């Protein structure tokens, strides 16, 4: 036997320390940008003399742009390198956050929010896809959960920041803070990208027209039956979860007369529930498995959201928001791990399609929830969303238990 055939293959070069942490910081900024307007809605409605449902356009337009932009960023990440595209996206987010802060009227604010959604679209999906490239499947779910701590804290911090600004600061200041954060993160990401080993900066060579490559990438994903089931599920999840979620702070403010900063602080507990899941994800996965996580997450989230909707006192929101975060991430993290394996050879496009469906679902949910809130009130509307999440979770658990390993991997 020749010496060359007996020599073991060299192990891949290690990923630099801080590479995933910086991605998590980018996800934090994306989460803050997404949810900063939740507790600001009553103030924006007063500032621009529009109904609450109209003010909610700053949320739904962000989500629409975020979802549609996935059609571009997934293939771009595969073509030019996911980490590099994320770094450029963070730099663009700094600019669009500044545009939100200087918007002189409501139409221009909604336009700037749409641009902010488009630029933020690359961060979390491409980071998830990049982790899928460099972390083996059997170790991926805990790593993804820890990465998503940044997004979870960002979602909570965004609601709190919006509420605090509504009560004590100018509504424009949060956008300037978001812009500074993104500027710093982009610099760190560009520096780390230069230190990544070759396998972590992998790019696909260009072949044919760009629009044909994009169509081919997404066509490859959509051709898989399991991928279609996951995408429909995450669209419905986004609608039933984040439609009502966008109005929780307003519900607590109008129903119980609590300040917007306190409402935002209560909703912030949602993020701590998500952090609890992220820190305990290894134990949850070992004990429950994927199907058990989906079922348990759906039940916990539904019970928690019903607690908010039917609460006789504002303090019920304390345990309810905490448990809602735990239940949601039990469900959603399981969907995410399936998304990273829907089409491994087109992982950037697959995860981007997943994120697109999730945020288009959110946009549809916010618009529907706003219309329902005007007609039946925020409490009944939140209860409808809770029951919808339970139906989605039970159905996906059934689909996942009937699928084979080959189908979802």
C-alpha positions in Angstrom: 0.0 0.0 0.0 1.4 3.4 -1.0 2.1 6.0 1.7 -0.4 8.4 0.0 -3.3 5.9 0.3 -2.5 5.2 4.0 -2.2 8.9 5.0 -5.4 10.1 6.7 -7.3 13.0 5.2 -6.4 16.3 6.8 -9.1 17.7 9.1 -10.8 20.9 7.9 -9.2 24.1 9.2 -10.9 25.4 12.4 -13.4 28.2 12.2 -12.0 31.4 13.9 -13.2 32.1 17.4 -16.0 34.7 17.3 -17.3 33.9 13.8 -20.6 32.5 15.0 -20.8 35.2 17.8 -20.5 38.0 15.2 -23.3 36.3 13.2 -25.4 36.2 16.4 -24.8 40.0 16.9 -26.0 40.6 13.4 -29.1 38.5 14.2 -29.5 40.6 17.3 -29.6 43.7 15.2 -32.1 42.1 12.8 -34.3 41.1 15.7 -34.3 44.6 17.2 -35.1 46.2 13.8 -38.0 43.7 13.3 -39.7 44.3 16.7 -38.8 47.9 17.6 -42.1 49.2 16.3 -44.4 46.8 18.2 -44.6 49.0 21.3 -44.2 52.2 19.3 -47.4 51.6 17.3 -49.7 53.7 19.6 -47.2 56.6 19.5 -46.7 56.4 15.7 -50.5 56.4 15.4 -50.7 59.6 17.4 -47.7 61.2 15.8 -49.0 60.7 12.2 -52.7 60.8 13.0 -53.5 57.3 11.6 -55.4 54.3 12.9 -53.5 51.6 14.8 -54.0 49.2 11.9 -52.5 51.7 9.5 -49.5 52.3 11.8 -48.9 48.6 11.8 -47.8 49.0 8.1 -44.3 49.8 9.4 -44.2 46.1 10.6 -46.0 44.5 7.7 -44.0 46.3 5.0 -40.8 45.4 6.7 -41.9 41.7 6.7 -43.0 41.8 3.1 -39.7 43.2 1.9 -37.8 40.8 4.1 -39.7 37.8 2.7 -39.5 38.8 -1.0 -35.8 39.7 -0.8 -35.0 36.1 0.1 -35.5 35.2 -3.5 -32.3 37.3 -4.2 -30.1 36.7 -1.2 -30.1 32.9 -1.0 -28.6 32.5 -4.5 -26.3 35.5 -3.9 -24.9 33.9 -0.8 -24.2 30.6 -2.7 -22.6 32.6 -5.5 -20.4 35.1 -3.6 -20.0 33.5 -0.2 -22.6 33.6 2.6 -20.4 35.3 5.2 -19.3 38.1 2.8 -22.9 38.8 1.8 -24.0 39.0 5.4 -21.3 41.5 6.1 -22.4 43.7 3.2 -26.1 43.3 4.3 -25.2 44.6 7.8 -23.5 47.6 6.3 -26.7 48.3 4.2 -28.8 47.9 7.3 -26.9 50.7 9.0 -27.9 53.0 6.1 -31.6 52.0 6.0 -31.9 52.4 9.8 -30.6 55.9 9.4 -33.2 56.5 6.7 -36.0 55.4 9.1 -34.7 57.8 11.8 -34.8 60.8 9.5 -38.1 60.0 7.7 -40.2 63.3 7.7 -43.7 61.7 7.3 -45.5 58.3 7.5 -45.3 57.3 3.8 -41.6 57.8 3.8 -41.2 56.0 7.1 -43.0 52.9 5.7 -40.8 53.1 2.6 -37.7 53.3 4.7 -39.0 50.3 6.8 -39.5 48.3 3.6 -35.9 49.0 2.6 -34.8 48.0 6.1 -36.6 44.7 5.8 -35.0 44.1 2.4 -31.4 44.7 3.7 -31.9 42.7 6.9 -33.2 39.7 4.8 -29.8 38.2 4.3 -28.6 38.0 7.8 -30.4 35.2 9.7 -31.2 32.9 6.7 -27.6 33.0 5.3 -26.1 32.6 8.8 -28.2 29.5 9.3 -27.2 28.2 5.9 -23.5 28.9 6.6 -23.8 27.1 9.9 -25.4 24.2 8.0 -22.3 24.2 5.7 -19.7 24.0 8.5 -21.5 22.1 11.3 -22.5 18.4 10.9 -26.2 17.6 11.0 -26.0 15.7 14.3 -24.4 18.6 16.1 -26.3 21.4 14.3 -29.5 22.0 16.4 -27.7 23.1 19.6 -25.4 25.3 17.6 -28.3 26.9 15.7 -30.1 27.4 19.0 -27.1 29.2 20.5 -26.7 31.3 17.4 -30.3 32.3 17.6 -29.8 33.6 21.2 -28.8 36.9 19.4 -32.0 37.0 17.4 -34.1 36.1 20.5 -32.6 38.8 22.6 -32.9 41.2 19.7 -36.7 40.5 19.4 -37.1 41.2 23.1 -34.8 44.1 23.2 -36.5 45.7 20.2 -39.9 45.6 21.9 -38.4 47.0 25.1 -36.5 49.7 23.3 -39.6 50.8 21.3 -41.7 51.0 24.5 -39.1 52.9 26.4 -38.6 55.4 23.5 -42.4 55.8 23.3 -42.7 56.8 26.9 -39.4 58.7 27.5 -37.6 59.4 24.3 -38.2 60.6 20.7 -39.5 57.8 18.5 -36.6 58.4 16.0 -33.8 57.5 18.5 -34.1 53.7 18.3 -33.4 53.8 14.6 -30.1 55.7 15.1 -29.1 53.2 17.8 -29.9 50.3 15.4 -27.8 51.9 12.7 -24.7 52.3 14.9 -25.0 48.6 16.0 -25.2 47.4 12.4 -22.2 49.6 11.4 -20.0 48.0 14.1 -21.1 44.5 13.3 -20.4 44.9 9.6 -16.8 45.9 10.3 -16.3 42.9 12.5 -17.8 40.5 9.9 -15.6 41.9 7.1 -12.5 41.3 9.3 -13.6 37.8 10.2 -14.4 36.9 6.6 -10.7 37.4 5.7 -9.7 34.8 8.4 -12.2 32.1 7.4 -10.8 28.9 6.0 -11.5 28.1 2.3 -14.3 25.6 3.0 -16.2 28.3 5.1 -15.9 30.8 2.3 -17.1 28.5 -0.4 -18.6 30.1 -3.5 -20.4 28.5 -6.5 -19.1 29.4 -9.9 -21.5 31.4 -12.1 -23.1 29.5 -14.9 -25.7 31.0 -17.2 -27.9 34.1 -16.6 -28.5 35.2 -13.0 -32.3 34.9 -13.2 -32.0 31.4 -14.6 -29.7 30.4 -11.7 -32.1 31.8 -9.2 -35.1 30.1 -10.8 -33.1 26.8 -11.0 -32.1 27.0 -7.3 -35.7 27.6 -6.0 -37.1 25.2 -8.5 -34.8 22.5 -7.2 -36.0 23.2 -3.6 -39.7 23.3 -4.5 -39.4 20.1 -6.4 -39.0 18.2 -3.1 -42.3 17.3 -1.5 -40.9 17.5 2.0 -39.6 21.0 1.4 -43.0 22.1 0.2 -44.6 20.8 3.4 -42.0 22.6 5.6 -42.5 25.9 3.6 -46.3 25.9 4.0 -46.0 25.1 7.7 -43.6 27.9 8.4 -45.8 30.4 6.4 -48.8 29.5 8.6 -46.6 29.6 11.8 -45.5 33.1 10.9 -49.0 34.3 10.4 -50.5 32.8 13.5 -47.6 33.6 15.8 -46.5 37.1 14.8 -49.8 38.5 13.7 -51.1 38.5 17.3 -47.6 39.0 18.7 -47.3 42.5 17.1 -50.3 43.7 19.1 -49.5 42.2 22.6 -47.9 45.4 23.9 -50.8 47.5 22.5 -53.3 45.1 24.0 -51.8 45.3 27.5 -51.6 49.1 27.2 -55.2 49.6 26.1 -56.7 46.8 28.2 -55.0 47.4 31.5 -53.7 51.0 31.1 -50.1 50.0 31.7 -47.4 52.2 30.2 -45.9 51.3 26.9 -42.5 50.9 28.5 -43.9 48.3 30.9 -45.8 46.6 28.1 -42.6 46.3 26.2 -40.8 45.0 29.2 -43.4 42.3 29.7 -43.2 41.2 26.1 -39.4 41.2 26.5 -39.9 38.1 28.7 -40.8 36.2 25.5 -37.1 36.4 24.6 -36.0 35.1 27.9 -38.2 32.0 27.3 -36.4 31.6 24.0 -33.0 31.9 25.7 -34.1 29.2 28.2 -34.8 26.9 25.3 -31.5 27.8 23.6 -29.5 27.0 26.7 -31.4 23.7 27.3 -31.8 22.7 23.7 -29.5 19.7 23.9 -31.5 18.2 26.8 -34.9 19.0 25.1 -33.8 17.3 21.9 -32.5 14.2 23.7 -35.7 13.9 25.8 -38.4 14.7 23.4 -37.0 14.3 19.9 -38.2 16.4 16.9 -41.9 15.3 17.0 -42.1 15.7 20.8 -40.6 19.2 20.6 -43.1 20.3 17.9 -46.1 19.0 19.9 -44.9 20.3 23.3 -43.9 23.7 21.8 -47.4 24.1 20.2 -49.2 23.3 23.4 -47.0 25.5 25.6 -47.2 28.5 23.2 -51.0 28.2 22.8 -51.6 28.0 26.5 -49.3 31.0 27.0 -51.0 33.2 24.3 -54.4 32.3 25.6 -53.2 33.5 29.0 -52.4 36.9 27.5 -55.7 37.1 25.6 -57.9 36.1 28.5 -55.9 37.6 31.4 -58.1 39.3 34.1 -55.0 41.3 35.3 -51.9 42.6 33.5 -49.4 40.5 35.6 -50.7 37.4 33.9 -48.5 38.5 31.0 -45.4 37.8 33.1 -45.5 34.0 33.0 -47.5 33.9 29.8 -44.9 35.8 27.7 -42.0 33.8 29.2 -43.7 30.5 28.3 -44.7 31.8 24.9 -41.0 32.3 24.1 -40.1 28.8 25.3 -43.0 27.2 23.3 -42.3 29.1 20.1 -38.7 28.2 19.9 -39.3 24.6 20.7 -41.5 24.6 17.6 -39.6 27.0 15.4 -36.1 25.6 16.0 -37.3 22.2 14.9 -38.7 23.7 11.7 -35.3 25.5 11.2 -33.3 22.3 11.5 -35.5 20.7 8.9 -35.0 23.8 6.6 -31.2 23.4 6.7 -31.6 19.9 5.2 -34.4 20.4 2.7 -31.9 20.7 -0.1 -28.3 20.5 1.2 -26.8 21.1 -2.3 -28.9 24.4 -2.5 -28.8 25.2 1.2 -28.6 29.0 0.7 -31.7 29.0 -1.5 -33.5 26.5 0.7 -33.1 28.4 3.9 -33.9 31.7 2.1 -37.1 30.1 0.8 -37.9 29.1 4.4 -37.3 32.6 5.7 -39.3 34.1 2.8 -42.3 32.0 3.7 -41.9 32.8 7.4 -41.8 36.5 6.9 -44.5 36.6 4.2 -46.6 34.7 6.7 -45.8 37.3 9.3 -46.9 40.1 7.0 -50.1 38.4 6.1 -50.7 37.7 9.8 -50.1 41.3 10.9 -52.5 42.7 8.2 -55.2 40.1 9.2 -54.6 40.6 12.9 -54.9 44.4 12.5 -58.2 44.1 10.7 -59.5 41.6 13.3 -58.3 43.9 16.1 -60.4 46.8 14.7 -63.5 44.6 14.5 -63.4 42.1 17.4 -60.7 43.6 19.7 -57.2 42.6 20.5 -58.0 39.9 23.1 -60.2 37.7 20.9 -57.8 38.2 18.0 -54.8 37.0 20.1 -56.9 33.9 21.1 -57.5 33.1 17.5 -53.8 33.2 16.8 -53.1 30.9 19.7 -55.5 28.2 18.4 -54.0 28.5 14.9 -50.5 27.8 16.2 -51.8 24.7 18.0 -53.3 23.4 14.8 -50.1 24.1 12.8 -47.9 22.3 15.4 -50.1 19.2 15.6 -50.2 18.9 11.9 -46.5 19.3 11.4 -45.8 16.8 14.2 -48.0 14.3 12.2 -46.2 15.0 9.0 -42.8 14.7 10.6 -43.6 11.4 12.3 -44.8 10.0 9.0 -41.7 11.1 7.1 -38.6 9.0 6.6 -35.1 10.1 7.3 -34.4 10.2 3.5 -37.3 12.6 3.0 -36.2 15.3 5.4 -32.5 14.9 4.9 
